[in-house]
């Protein structure tokens, strides 16, 4: 059994444990071999009607056969093919059949299959019929796998490839994939991988598991592939990979970044592993990045669908763009604690004249937007744009009815006046344009007659633009109609042959320049000139072109659809449903802190047991309650850190408290919750949807939240994001990096912070004498902690993939430990799971702990991997949350189950936690030295003192 992936090697339980042998140097990867010239087949057509084309080794077409919907296809050695086809039946039903097409394109046989599943796989077992079966002589078999997603319904059907005769049928345990090559047929499920023998029975089955995770979900969504030498590789949604030999013996385990989406065998041996974060080649435990697919030798199958390229073609690489701090993105709102939400539209008439239609408080999106104005210093709320209209007849024979104006957007007239675009809702929905006149509004009445003939959908969008000579255009989205009007122009509906030009004018904004190709699919573009082009993407992100190259703007939600507009060079506003950001040049932006990126290390050797000896009698715990003037006492905490001079900071989730050894004072208090209320709104997918405000302050469960550099000075992570603390007061600071999990201070006073965000965003920053700097070259990962002894001795710990836990990004997958020596990065693998905490214990030396009781000890370029063991040697998969040390031989570890451990250089011993309780979670620790240590968690605050 593989736990969590490969079973840890057996070892003695007697302390101290022997250090693990260094990871074996993998054998050189063989050079790719040229694939022989073989026949191949190709699919084209549509999803419902497929055309099968066969080609000979010389590229000449052998046949072209029309089929119904093909759900699986396998080339035959003679140039023909086997396929599973869904044949339409009456009343939208369908039945599946297996079909043999010979080398001349004739149908040799057709065998009905009982299931109409969409998910099938086909494999030939022993095509030459050389391996004896239970019936006596060798015979080829056609394995037809029904991989329906309905659990318990997967089946294996065996057919005679010569005539399609059913030979056998058997149920299979829950499967998610199958592959075959070199006489090895492998199947995989959530927690197992198996090889299928010649008779369809499992030849062997091995249990596999994911890496430990903070999420209770256990779905693995496994993939499997077989290499040309019979090696079986399976991968899961947490990036875990396990390789087994053709005989089922474990070869290696490792993790890759992102969920495994697909595994393909390669012509030169090994595999191409495609994940949600890219593709890597894996061969004999060695990972190579930046590789392309190489089809394995054998009958080649190219799948093509109408309007799509080849199924195995790699997408073209996007244009390069580099993250930058040369521009600062600041979140805008009525005040620091009230950012804008659901920004519908924005008009910038100058740096000190910005108009916004949206909302400044959370609530249902159906509420009417309000108008806000920015004068260069502050925002003011001008209320909901509205005006009174006389009753009007909306349909012939109907009585006159009142109508209501609903604002949908903002624009500018050619004269610079603010226009409010919207609809009048009464007996019908019609466009309407208001012009702001002083503190009120007036209707553009010259448009009323034209708009009266236009009835639009309620959820339509309006677009307005102005051209030369005072010409204006207003366009609707549903239906697509444009109205032309303006000075000297009689309002009219634009004819269909001029609709495209009118729509382009209505959508246009900024300088009339042709932007260069953007690194992201452009959603909106604004430019002040050819060397100042800004664009947002359909999948999120903001890019800036400076005339030479593209730059990525940080500090803006990278996943939301946003729009960009501006007032001048380098001064832009980015807005959408997620809010509003003002992007301005950052004077004196510091250069990035660059390090040479490290190549992926080979698969790590299995960890060895680190036994926990008896109780260390040298220490005991004392419960502490910190009194605060005018505040409720501090009784629990999720974080504790010691700063210079012995000052201690504690974080309980909603409060940050400083303790100097004599008294405690409050440094930060989370904002009080909003008054409790619920709002209700009809939604398309339910009769009545409700949402309520939170009853308690929002807390932030970061891994390591505090970084004191002096009394009342430092940085912290809280519900509002990144906080700078100066003079004992905390203030939110715009943070370019999302999903921060840890912040730490170096002895020099430099502050480091790390992120667990997915994607290719930077994952670390530092504040020091040279200002704020990005850390580039750090291998992408979900980092949970950072420890800095000096600028040339910094450690980062985390996991290769991410998982959402309680609405927050957290690390999971294989653990990763990275060292930065000021010039380059060195990577180490954590074979037992993600690492949550790291402590630098000496020059070039660190300890890290994390999920599954994993412990890593790194020194220079070597690493020892351990997992905790119970007394007696059994594995102890406890969640370890924190590690601290005063030196290499004085290391303290805390975790769940009231785990408090002390390493003295010879043995790992328990510290009596009877004062805490038997099952409490301990979150953070300060190692005792000349002064008492500290340990905290939801169960209380405790000092670690010498036993009497």
NUDO-765770 format. One record per residue (C-alpha): x, y, z. Coordinates in pm, whole numbers, plus 50000, padded with zeros to 5 digits. Layout:
residues N
XYZ/...
This chain:
residues 948
500005000050000/501225034649915/500785059150206/500415087150122/501895077149788/504845053749837/505105033850157/507895048050374/510875024650394/511055003850711/513595015850963/514545012251327/512435029451588/515385035351819/516365072051856/518195089851714/517095078751366/519775073851105/519785100850838/518165089650515/520385079950230/520725107449973/518335104849683/519845082249419/521165099549114/518765089748837/520105071348540/520665092548231/517515096948032/517815079547700/517795101247392/514495100747205/514315073646942/512885080246602/509385066546568/509015041546283/506925050845984/503545035246052/500005039445927/497835064746104/494215075346118/492545109246149/489105120846260/487365151046116/483825164146083/481515173846369/480725159246710/477635141846570/478975130946232/482575119046217/484695110745914/487435084645964/490435087945732/493205062045705/496725068745576/499575045145493/503175048445613/504015068245301/501245093745374/498925081545099/495205080745180/493865045645219/490195052745283/487605078145398/484635064545594/481695084745736/480535073246081/478165084946352/479525100146673/482875083846749/483585082247124/486775061147105/489105050646824/492145027946798/494335023046495/494944987346380/498414975846271/497204970045914/496095006445874/492474999945959/490805009446287/488624998746577/486025023846703/483155027946945/480295046746778/477105061046927/474275053846682/471185076346714/467935059446802/464275069846839/463255097347086/466795111147117/468135077847239/471435062747130/473175029347144/476875021747135/478484996946896/482034985046843/483124986446477/486104972446284/487204990945969/489734972245756/492634986945558/490364992445254/487785012045455/485234984045465/483284975645778/484524940945879/482194936146176/479874954846413/479144943846772/476444960546989/477454972847335/474864975047608/475875009247745/475425042647564/478165059447772/480175088047626/483415075747787/485145045947627/488735034047581/490005007347337/493194986547362/494624956447183/496154931247423/498874909547268/498084918246902/500384890546777/498734864046996/502014852447148/501054850447518/499194819447640/495774824747796/493694802648024/492184786347718/495594772947617/496944791747314/497814827947264/495104849947121/494814887447076/492064904847270/490314937947209/489664954047547/486684977747547/486514998647867/483245015647958/484395044248186/481005059048262/481205084848539/478395067448728/480125048749010/479805011149000/478905010148628/482385007548477/482834975148284/485424957248075/484284939447760/486654916247575/486114911047203/487844889646944/489484915346713/489124891546418/485314890246412/484044910746711/482794880546902/482254888847272/484674868047480/484154880547831/482614908548035/483304918348393/482564947448626/485474968748742/485904989849054/485305027049012/487615038248732/488625072248597/491145062148329/492885034548136/495895031547904/497915004247737/501315001047574/504004974647534/501634946947641/500724964547967/497094974648020/496574997048326/493445011548485/493145036848764/490515048049013/490295072349301/492565052149528/494095023949324/495975015149007/495854980348854/497214960748561/494764939648360/495934905148253/495304886447931/491984872548054/490764906648176/491474899148542/493664921948759/497254909748743/498074932649036/496454961849215/498184988249426/496465013049654/497485049449614/496445080849799/496705118049759/499045139249962/497525150050296/495315180650263/493715207350480/490505201750281/488085174050383/487475165950015/489105133749900/488305133349528/491475125449332/490265125848965/493145103348862/494795099648521/497035071348404/499455063948121/501785035348025/505255042347884/506825022947600/508845002547853/505714993148053/506155018548333/502775029548471/502365065648588/499275078448766/498565114448864/495835131349069/494185165049118/496685175149388/499645171649150/500775138449300/502495113649067/503275077049139/505305055048902/505095017048912/506954990848713/505144966648483/505204942348775/503554967449012/506714976449207/506995012749320/509635032249127/509275068249244/506815094049366/506875131749321/504615161549291/504105186649012/502445220349015/498715220448941/496055193748902/497025166048661/494725168648358/496375143748121/499415120948091/500875111047753/503615085547686/506545099647486/508435084947193/511805087147371/510495071647692/508895087847991/505785109347997/504435143747921/502315154348220/499825182048148/498485200848448/496335231348512/499595251348538/501415238748226/503225207748103/506375189948222/508225158748110/508745131748373/511135102648323/512645080648597/511855106148865/513415135248677/511235165248582/512005186648278/510085218748211/509435236547881/508905205147673/506605196647383/504555165847315/506155136847126/503675110247009/504755075147115/505665049846846/502745030346718/499685037646515/499255075246522/495805090246583/495205126946510/491825139346625/490385169646448/487005185546492/485355211846282/486735246046371/489535231646588/493125222346530/494785188946591/493865173746921/497485168847026/498725203146917/500155225647186/498525260047210/500685288847094/502675305047371/501325338747488/503355370247447/505805375647733/504895401147997/506805408448314/505295418048651/506235453048764/505925476149062/506625506848848/502905514348869/500935514149193/497375500549197/495335514449487/491845501349572/489375530449575/486345536449797/484545562250006/487155554750275/489805528650353/487245504050493/484485509550236/485735500149885/483465503149584/481525472649468/479655465449144/481125494748950/478925497648643/480595526648463/483305552848500/483975585848323/487295603648370/487215640048268/490575647748429/492815637348721/490535656848958/487215650448788/486145613748796/482545601348793/481455566548896/478185547448878/478075518549122/477805509849489/480005515749792/478505488450005/477915451449963/474435440849874/472305425849597/473485434649249/469905444249156/470025475949367/470135508749173/473615522749120/474595555549283/476615584049135/479945592749300/482405620649221/486155623149287/487765657749306/491355645849336/491195643249716/488085624349819/484935607949687/481445621949744/478135603549719/475615621349493/472815595849524/470855575949266/470475594348932/466765600348876/464215624848744/460445627248704/458735619548373/455145626848266/452835597348221/453115581947878/451145558047654/453385528147585/450945507247379/448035516747156/444765515747348/446505513447688/446175541147947/449055564848016/451495550948271/454405565148475/457915553248406/461085550148609/464635558048501/467295531648574/470885542248524/473105517248341/476205536948250/478035569948211/479555588247917/480555623047794/479015645347534/481275661747273/481075693447483/482315674447790/478995672447979/478355641448191/475755618248038/473865591948233/472805563348006/469855542348109/466405529348037/462885541148107/460845512348246/457075514448233/454855496247988/458025489547786/461785492347822/463325520047609/466705537647603/467025571347774/469845596547810/470115622248090/472605650848098/473825662948435/472995699648466/474485715048779/473175694049066/470255680148864/469515662448537/467725670248212/466515645447953/467915646547599/464415651147459/465505652647096/466035614947125/462615606747270/460805601646938/463535578946799/463805559147122/460015554547127/460325530646833/463015509547004/462015483247257/464935465647422/465525437547670/465625446648039/469195434648087/470635452447782/473905471847787/474285506947647/477375521047474/477945557447380/480655574147177/481345607647012/483185614946688/484275644646482/481865673446425/479765666246734/478405633246603/477225609246876/476175572746870/474235552647129/474095514647083/472145487747269/473235451647305/469905432747309/468855437547037/471855453546868/470565487746762/472495520346716/471055555646712/472985584546556/472415620046685/474295651446788/474875687046673/473405692046327/472305655546305/468665645046302/468365614846533/467955582646333/468405545346366/471645535246193/470995512545893/472345477245907/475145483445653/476605510845879/476025492746208/479595479746244/481175514146207/478675529846448/479225502546708/483005507446689/482545544646760/480265537147057/482805513347211/485945533747138/487885553447399/491375568247438/493835578347172/493235565546819/496125540846809/496435505146689/497635486447000/500275459146963/499275423147017/498335418947382/499575390247603/495965384547714/492695382747515/491705419447529/488405428847690/489005466347690/491825489347579/492745525247655/495765544947534/497205579847564/499685572247287/501565544347112/503925540447407/501215540847674/498685513447596/496605496547865/494455465447827/492375441948042/491585405847960/488495383947937/490015361048203/491295389448420/494555408248446/495835442648343/498705448348102/500665479848007/502695485347689/505415511947718/506445511847351/509035484447396/507395455947589/504385445047791/504225447048171/501835430448415/500205453548670/499955438249019/497565445849302/494375441149097/492145410549119/493635388648842/490515367248797/487805393248738/486615408548412/487585445248427/487485476448210/490225502748179/490015540148110/492315569248187/492915606648215/496505609648097/499825592548048/500305564748301/497195575248497/494415549548452/491375535948632/490395499048627/486855489448724/484205462648717/482005441548942/485035434949166/485585471949242/487745501449136/491525506349125/493515537849047/496825530048878/499535556648890/503305556948832/505335547649139/508225572149174/511545556249259/510315520449220/513055496549337/514535470449105/513435434549150/515425411949380/516475386449120/517775351649176/518685323748938/515745299948909/516395264549026/515605234548802/513115209348941/514865184549171/514515147049109/512015126349301/512875125049670/513705093249855/510925081550089/511025097550431/512155078050734/510475076551071/511435102251335/510325085151656/508975105751943/510575095452270/509135100552616/508305132952795/511035159152829/511045166853205/512895199753161/509855220753065/506245227253160/503445250653047/501815279553235/498525294253114/498605332053050/495775357553028/496815392152900/494815421253042/494155450752808/493135485252928/489475490352847/489325458352640/488365422452705/491405401652806/493355381752546/492935344952628/493665327452295/495745334351985/496465319651642/499915335251611/502815346251830/506155361451725/509055376351918/510625408751796/513815427651884/514245434752253/512005405952354/508745423152253/506035397352175/503155401651928/500065379651947/497235376751691/493825362151781/492265366951436/490515400051505/493065417251734/496825422151739/498335427052084/501865436852187/503375424752515/506665439052641/507005417052947/505165440953177/501975452153003/499925444652695/498545470352453/496215468052154/497855475151816/494955465651589/491255458651618/489255444551324/486375467551223/483135460751401/480655440851197/477925458251003/474485459851164/472875426151108/470315425950831/469305405050533/468355415650183/466165396449944/466095397049567/464515375249296/467065355749097/466715335648774/467635302748945/465485305849258/462215321549364/463725342849638/467425345149724/468645359650052/471985370850190/472815383950535/475645403850687/478055386550920/477235387751289/480885387651403/484075405251293/485745388750997/488855370151107/491895360650900/493375326150945/496805332450798/499625308150868/502075333551014/500595368151045/503075389751238/506425406551170/507565430351448/510765450351386/510525471851703/507995480951969/504875492551782/506605489051445/506325462151179/503805445250954/500905421050986/498215402850791/494595408650886/491095407550741/491735440450556/494885426050400/498435437550455/498925462050745/501865485050817/502265493051188/503975525451285/503905542351625/501615515351758/498965521751490/497985499251201/496965511250853/496065490450545/498695491550272/497915482249908/499455448549841/500415438649486/500355401449569/497105382249633/496475354349884/499185363150134/499745336250398/502845347250585/504945377350674/508265377450860/511005401750963/514725396250914/517275407251178/518135436450947/514545449350975/513615439350618/510095425250593/509355395150373/505935382650267/504845352350064/501745342849867/499875310449798/498235323349479/497835300749177/499175309948837/502395326648732/502165357448957/505175365349178/505035347549513/507265369049735/508135405449809/510485423050047/510575457450208/513985471150295/516265501350261/515815499949882/512025500749907/509475475149800/510915448349570/509545418049391/511445385649439/511895370349094/513185335649013/511435320049312/509945287049185/506145289649155/504395273049449/501845279949721/504095293749994/502855292550353/505865306050543/509165324650508/512155327450744/515025351850684/518315351250874/519955375750633/519595388650277/521645358850159/519945332450376/516155331550325/513915300650336/510465295550180/508135266550263/504835255450111/503205231149868/503175227449491/499405230449451/496545248449623/493175240949778/490395263549902/489765259550275/487075281250439/487235305550146/491035309450162/493775296049939/495945270550121/498875249150009/498595211949940/500285185849722/503965177749756/505905199250000/508545223349875/511385239950065/513435266549885/516565285249996/517725318649852/521405326649901/521195361549754/522055349349403/520255316749333/517485294049462/517885257949578/514825235249588/514065205049808/511085181549788/508875172850085/507745137350002/505025135750270/503005167150189/502815204850199/504975223650452/503325250150668/506175264450873/509945269250846/512615280751093/516155291150997/518305275651270/521815284251151/523825294850845/522315276050550/520305253550781/516545251150839/513785228850976/510315227750819/507115209750922/503675204450774/500895180650679/500955143750759/503545147651033/506175157350775/509515171350893/512375183450670/515875191950789/517945210150525/521575220050554/523495234650262/522495214149957/521325182650139/517985174750296/516715148250538/513035139050512/511255124650817/507745116750928/506685115151290/506255081051447/504365069251750/506255053052031/506685018351891/507335029551532/503845034251382/503325064151159/501805094851329/500125116051057/499475146251281/499115180951129/502175201551229/501565239151221/504645256551356/508385253351418/510835276251600/514425273051719/517235290551900/519835269051720/520375236151532/520095215951856/517125234352009/514105230351780/510445232451887/507475218951690/503725223751751/500615209551588/497215194451634/496375169751907/498215191252167/501475183151993/504475201252147/507845185452066/511445194752149/514545183551955/517755186952157/520115173951889/519845137952004/516165129252035/512705143151975/510695143952297/507195154152399/506575183052637/503745177752884/500635196052752/498255186053027/497565223053091/496245226052734/494105195052703/494515163152506/493175173152164/493855210552135/495365225951822/498605244651888/499245270251615/502565287851684/505545286651915/508465308252037/511395286952144/512485293152504/515985306152557/517205329652825/513545339452858/510455317052871/509025305552540/505445308752420/502925285152261/499445295552147/496305281651992/492515283152014/492825265452349/494815293052515/498105311652558/500925294552746/504465301952855/507105274752823/509105276153145/511815254853304/510395227853529/511065231953899/
